């Protein structure tokens, strides 16, 4: 039996085979290719991938009996138009057999997230969920926000719906339990309390203001609080405050009083009427005109850890039950499920989904539709939120669609743009120069596709040369990776922050690469250099366009420009901060952290190391004759 909790629980090498069909692009050829596959299929659980002539994955599906499920695609008259289009493009299939249907469900979700097939319902969300991590690898554990793989030793609490929810909870925990949030390196070097101790956000274990046992009590209380046992913590603090007052220790009593006030405030802001619910994830689906939205509430121990709206892609002609099932399978691929998952409807595969999620998580997971009491009231609230979020989404999409149509008319595009790329450069007097690209589409900014380009060849005091380097690298790579331009990564419109000079530099790059159908527009600030000014849009044919100062389209274009400014400046600041902490010795090959430290401790500065004679270098402690020769040769041969 395959361990469902293992990260490598599915071994395709042992259970995969591919059957290829004809390259003729039509429905009959697709049906024929599928029939050839059916002849070789076993009647056992597994996952199948449908692929086009290039081997690109069109669809990923799971089956209790592969032979029976795949055979259904040969009954063309019973398929929806969407599935008929898929079959007409299918030319090969890849089959993965599994031990049971629960494994097949987990593998299906895993492959959908990996390949992003165009005919599958997709959870369109590129943000990982934040957690609170209470470290367990230190005598005085640190509490911190955490994203990504959970490799560090400690207790993880989450998921939280947003970074804001985590930050609010962390601030409350610091006020209430005075746990440290500093790094281990910072902790080791302290010789007096930091500001957090002064404002009563930390107990200062770094300088011995609290002993190990006292800090362990705070950690235990915080665990109880995060597990939903806030009343126990409140009662304990109340008794301690009364005891301190009785002992005439009014300073301690005041500290405990402030902590009790913090706890009361947290209860008022984070606790909702969820008595008896425990840990639960609540999901409600709303649908209108083929667009679906899913509202998720996260409740842990009666605490509201936030909510988030999701709008899955590729939901046209797909039943709502199937959309919700696919969404849940993909959602819990990276997030540990609550022991109770509450839905607004019965799902045909609810039992199978619960089994699969429980196998992967290592504990029992229940899926239910609440019928009465607190759970029913929470579900009604989730349903209202789902409908309101969908209405807002539809209103925003209608507005965005209108802006895209106006954008196409203004810049004379063949159709409203699906991908807009915006470019800008950032540097300070030529130092730490880089270029930035942001991407926007009908659904908004696609932050997962933003890119930064470290300037390697161009003179960093020449903005035009930097723009040429950035665009050359971007489009040369695009031509190499997708010469047929069918990857969806080609822009319909390119906006450049700058005027006629930047536009001419970009035109020269595209002409050299033989690209003639990408529309370039230079966006130059107006005379007042602000939002109230009229931006000038420089066209490739030499025209200059302006928009009324109250035009919604102008505001949208300004927002695109401001976003690339924000991204470029942020990337530049990060690069500059990294450069500030760099040492000249970092460039010397073969010099690690220990030898670098020894040289700096002996000579004082990197410049002194560079100017030192060979004899002086050999005298440095921990530096061998060979290393001294290597350092000397590096600087003097240069």
N, C-alpha and C positions, 0 to 999 in steps of 0.2 A: 504494500500500500504506500503511495506517495505521501510524504508529510505535507499537509496543506499549508503549514506555516513556514515552510522553507522558501527562501527567495528564488530558488531554482527548482520549484516544485514541478515544473513542466519541462521535460527533456524532449525537445522536438527531434533531436537526432535519432532517438529510439522509436519514435512513434509517428514520424512524418513521411509522407511520400507525395509526389506531385504527378498529376496526369495532365498532359497538355493536349490541346485540340487544334482545330484549324485556325488560321489567321484571318479568315474572311469575316469582315465586320457586319454581321446581320443576325437576325433573330434565329433563323434556322441553324446557322453555324453554332450559335451559343447553345441551343438545345442539343445539338449533336455532341458538342464537347461535354456537356453535363451527362448525357446518356453513356458516353464512354467511361466516365468516372463511376457512374452508378454500378456498372458491371463488376467493378473491383471492390466495392465498398462492403464492409462487414456490417452486421446488425448489432452494433454496440455503440456506447456513448463516444462522443468526440466533438471536434470543432472543425469546420471547413472554411476555407478562404477562397473566394472567387476572384480571379485575376483577369486583366485584359491582355491584349497582345504584347504589351511591354512588361508584363509581370507585375504591374501596379495592382494593389489590393483594392477591389471594388466593394467587398462585403465580407464580414466575418459573422458566422452563425454557429450555434451549438445545437446538438441533437441528442436525444436519448437513444435513437437508433439511426445511425448515419445513413444507411441505405434508404430507409423509408423517407427521411426528411429531405435528402437531396433529390430524390425521385420526384418530389412535388414540383420542382422547378421545371420539369419537362411538360407539365400540364399547363401550357401557356394560357389557355382560355380562362383558367381559374386565378390567374395572377393579376395583381393590380398593374396599372400603367407604369408605376414606378419600378416594380419588379420585372416587368417586361423589358424596360430599358436596360436594367441591370443584366438580364440574361442575354440581351442582344450584344452586350459588350464583353461577355465572359468568353475566354478562350482557354483557360486552364484553371485547375483547382489544386489547392494544397490541403491535405487531410491530416489531422492530428487526433489520434485515438487516446481516450482517457479511461480511467478505471470506473468512473461513475459519472452521472449527470451533474452532480455538484461540482466536481473538478472541471467539467466542461464549461459550466457557467463562469467559474473563476477565470479560466483560461480565455474565454471569449472576451471578458472585460479587459483582461491584460492586453490582448492583441488589438482590441479596438483602440485603446489608449496609445498603443505603439504605432499603429499604421494610419489612424484617422481616416477610415474608408468613407467615401462619399455617399454610400447607401446605408450606412449605419446611423442610428441616433447617437449624437456625440455630446458629451458633457463639455461644453465650450467654456472652460475655465482654466487658465494657466497659472493660477495662484495656489501655492500650498497653504494649508491651514496652519495658523500659529498655535503653539502649545505653551503652557507654563512648565518649566523644568525645575525641579528641586533636586540639585545634585546630591549624590551620595558617595562621592569620591574624595571627601575632605572632612576634617574634624569639625569645621564650621561650614556646613553646606551653603552654597550660593543659590539664590532664586533668580531665574532669568527667563526671558522670552526665547522661544526656540522654534525654528522652522527646519524642515528637511528630515533626513533620516535620523531615527532615534537610536544613535549608537552610544551616546554618553550614558554612564551608569547613573541611575536616579529614578525619580518618580515623575511621570509625565501626566499633565492634566489638560484635557481638551477633547475635541477641537474647539477653539473659539472662532466665532464667525468672522472676526476682523482683527487687525492689529490694534485698533482702537479699544476693542473689548478686552484684549490682553493687557494693554497699557493701563486701563482703568483698574483692572483687577490687581495688577502688580503694584500700582500706587497705593491701593487700599491695603494690600498685604504688607507693604513696607511700613505704613502707618500703624497697622494693627500688631504685627509680629516682630518688627524691627530686624528683619533678616537682611544679611548683606547682599548686595547686587554687584559688587566689584569683582574684577577678574582675580585669579590666583596670584598673578604677578604683582598687581597693585596691592593686594592684601599683604604680601610678604615684605614690601618695602616701606610700609607705613610706620612712622614713629610717633604719630599723634593722630587723633580722630579727624576724619574729613568732615565736610560740610553736612553730609547726610546725618551724622550723629548730632550735629548742632541743631538741626531742624527736626529732630526726633523721627528720623526715617531709618535709623540703623542703630544697633546696640554696640557697635564698635568692638567686635571680637578681635580685630587686628591688633589692638593695643591693650588687650586684657581687661576692657571695661565689663566684660561678662565672661564667666568661665565656661568650660565645655559642657558641663551638666546643665547650666542655666540656658545655654543656647540650644541644647538638645530639647529642652522643654518647649522653647519657642517653635522649633521645627515640628515637634509632635502636635502642637496646637494648630499650626498652619495646615498640617495634613488632615486633621479633623475638620477644619473649616472647609478645605477644598473637597472633602468627601461628603459635605452636606451636614455636618454635625456642629453647626454654628451655635446652637442653643447650649451645648455642652461647654463650648469655649466661653460663651457669655456668662454662664453660671460660675465657671472657674475664676474668671476675671473679677466678678462681683465679690466672691468670697475673699480673694486676695486683697481687693481694695478695702473691704471692711476690716480685715486683719491688720493691714498697714495703718489704717486710721486709728484702730484700737491701740496699736503699739506707738502711737504718736509720731509715726514716720509719714508726715504729711507730704513730703516730696515724692515718695514712692506712690502714695495714694493718688496724688495728682496725675502721675504718669499713667497709672492704671485707669484712672477716670478718663483720660484722653483716649486711651485705647478702647475703652468701652464705647465712647462716643463714635469713634471710627467704625466700630463694629455695627452700631445702630445705623449709621449712615449707609454702610454697605448693604445691610439688610433692606433698607428702604429703597435702594436703587437697583439692586441685583436680584432680590428675591421676588418671585411672582407666586401667584396662588397655584402651587404645584404640589400640594400636600399628598403624599402617597405615591407620587409619580416616580421618584428616585431618579435614576439616570435614564434619559430618553432622548431620542432624535425624532422630531415630528416633521412630516412632509405632507404638503398639500399641493395639488396640481390644478391649475386654471388654464382654460383653452379658449381661444377666440380667433375665428377665421384662419385656422391652420397654424397659429402661433401658440406655443405652450410655454407656460412659466411654472416653476416649482419653487415653493417657499419652504425653507428649512429652518427649524428652531432647534437649538441645542440646549438641553437642560441637564445639569449635573447636580445631584443632591439638592434639588429644589432651587438651584441658582440659574438665573438666565445668563447663559454665556453667549448670547447674541443670536442674530438670525441673518440669513442671506438669501437673496433671490438668484435663481439660475434659469437660463433660457436655452435649453438644448437645441442643437442644430440638426437639420435634416429630419424634421418631424412631419413633413408633408406626407399625407396618405398613410400615416402610421397610427395605429390605435393608441388611445391614451394609456391603457394598461401596459402595453408593450413599451411605450416611452418611459413610464415610471419604473418599470422593471429594469430596463437598460440603464437608466440614470442611476438607480441605486447600486447596481453591480459595478459601474464605473466609479461612482462616488467613493465607495468603500474599498477601492483598490489601494488607495494610499492613506485612508483614514480608518482608525479602529472603530468599529460600530458600537453603539450603546447596546446594553443588554435588552432594551425595549425599543423597537422601531414602530412608531405609530403612523398610520397612513389614513388618508381620507377615503379610501376605497379598497375593496377586496381585489387581490391580484391572483390570477390563475396559478402562478408559479410562486406564491408566497412561501409555501412550505419548503420548496426546493431552494429558494433564495436564502431563507433563514438557515437551512442546513449548511449551505455553502459558506455563508458569512461566519457561522459558528465554527466550522472546520478551520477556516483561515485565522480566526481570532483566538481560538483555543478555549472558548467558553460558549455557553448556550446563548443564542440570540433568538428573541421572539419578535414576530411581526404580527401586528394586530390592528384592527379598526376600532377605536374607542366608541363605546355605546352610551356611556352615562358618566356623571360625576365630573371631577376635575379634568380628566383626560379628554372628555368630550368638549368641555369649554375651551381647553387649549387648542383642540383641533379646529373648532369654529373660528378662533382667532387666527390660526394659520391660514385657513381658507380665505378669510377676509383679506389678509395681507397678500395672499397669492393673487387674488383678483385685482387688488389695487396696484400691485407691482406690475402686473401684465398690462393694465390700462396705461400706466405711465410709460411702459416700454413701447406700446403701440403708438402713443402720442409722440414720443421722442423719435421713433423710427419714421413716422410720417413727416415730422419736421426735417429730419436728416435727409430723407428721400427728396424733399423739395429743395433743400440746399444743394444736394448733389446734382439735381437737374439744372438748377441755376448755374452751378459751377461749370457744368458741361456746356451750357449756352455761352457763358462769359468767355471761356477759353477755347470754344469751338471744338469740343471733343465729340467723337462719334456717338458716345452714350455716357450716362453717368459713370464716374470712375468707381471702380471696385477697390483699387489700391492707389493710395497717394503717398509718395515719399517726399520728405522735407529734409534739406541738408543745411548744415551750418558748421563753421569752424570756431574754435576757441583757443586762445593762447594769451599770455601776458608778455609783451615785448619779445615775442618769438619763442618763449620757453614753454615746455610741456604742451606743445601744440598737438591738437587732435581734431578730427572731423566727426560729426555726429549725423546719424540718420534716424528719423522717426517715421513710423508707418501708421496711416489711418485708413479706415474703410467705412462702409455704410453703418457698421455697428459701433464705431468709435475708434479710439487709439488701440493699436495692436502692440502692446508693450513687449510681448514676447519676441517680437521681430525687430526691435530697436537694435542698432549697431553703432559701435564707435570705431574709429580708424586712427591708430597712432601714426602720425606723420613721420615717414621714414626717409623720404628722398627730397621732397620739395623744400625750398628755403622757407623757414617758418616765419619770416617777415613779409612773405609774399602770399596774400590771401588767394590770389588767382591760381598760383601754382599749387597751393594746398587743395583748392577745390578740384583742380585737374587730377591730382593724385587720388583723392577720395573717389571721384566718379570713375576714374580708370580702373581702380581696384574693384569697385562694386560691379560695374557692368562687364568687365572682362571675365570675372568669376561667374557672373550670371550666364554669359554666353557659353562658357565652358560646361557649366552644370546643366543648362537647359537650352541648347541651341534652337529647339523648336518652340521655345517660349510657352510650354504647356504646363509648367509647374505651378502656376498661380503666384509666382514670385516676381513677375514683371510688372512695373508700375504703369498705370494709365496716365498719370500726371506726376511730374517732378517739380517741386517748388524749391527755389534756391533763395536763401537769405542773402540778399544783395541786389545790386542793380545791373546795369548793362555789362559791366566788366565780368562779373561772375557768370552771367548768362552766356557771354561769348566764350569764356573758358569751357563751360559745360558743352556748348555746341561743338567746339573743336574736338572734345573727347569722343562724343558720340559719332561724329563724322569719321574720325580715325578708326573706330571700331565697326563702321558700316551699319550703324543703327540710325534709322531714319523716321521711325514711327512713334518715338517717345516725345511727348509734349513737354517742353521746358518753359518755366515761367520764373522770372526774377522778381522777388518781392522786396522793394525798397521802402524804407520808412518815409513818411510824409514830412512836411516842413517842420512840424512840431515834435517829431520823434516820440510820439506817444499814441495812446488809443484815440485821442481826439484828432490826431492828424490823419491826413488822407494818404494811405499807402499807394504807391505807384507800382503797377504790375507791368513788367517789361516782357513783351512777347517776342517770339523768335523771328518774326518778320519785321521787327523794328518799331512796332506800335507800342504806345504807352497807354494803359487803361487805368481809370480810377473808379471808385464806387462812392455813392453817397455816404456821409459820415454816420447815418443811422441805419445803414443796410445790414440786415442779418447775415448776408453772405460775407460782408466785410468783417464782421465780428468773428465768423467762423474761420476765415483765412488768418485773422490775427491770432486766433487761438492755436491754429496749426503752427504758426511762426513762434509763438510764445512757448509752445511745448518743445520745439527743437532747441530753443534758447535754454530752457530749463535743463534739458537732458545734456546738452553740450557743456554748460557751465558746471553741472554736477559732476560729470565725468572728468572735466579739467581739474576741479578742486580735489577730487580723489587722487588723480595722478600727481598733482602738486604736493599733496600731503604725503604721499608715498616717497616722493623725491626728497622732501625735507629730511626724512629719517634715513636716507641712504648714506652710505659711506664710500669714499673713493676706493677702499679696499674691497668692496663688493665686486669690483671689476676684475680683480686679480684672480686668475684661474687657480684652483687648488687650495684657496684660503677659505677655511670654514669658520663658523662662529667662534670657536675656542681660540684659534690662532689670531683671528682678527681682534678679539678682545685683548689677547696678550700683547699684541703690537700696540694697540691704542693705549693700554694701561702703561706701557713702557715709554712710549714717545709722546703721548698726550693728544696728538691730533693726526689726522690723515695726511696733512701736508708735511708734517715732520717725518712721517714714515717715508713719504715719497722722496724727500730730500736727504734721507739718511744714507751714509756710506755702507758698503757691504760689511765692513768690520763692525759697525754699530748695530746693524741688523742681526748679525750673528750673536751679539751679546744679549739680545732680548730673551727673557725666560720663556721656555716652551717652544722656541723657534729653532729648528735644526739648521745645519749649514745648507742643506739642499733647499729648504723653504726660503731661507734668507737670500740665496742666489736667485731663486725664482722671482721673489718680490723685486730684487734689485734689477734683474734683467727686464722685467715687465715695464718698469718706469723708465729705465735709461735707454733701452733699445727703441722706445717710442720717441 
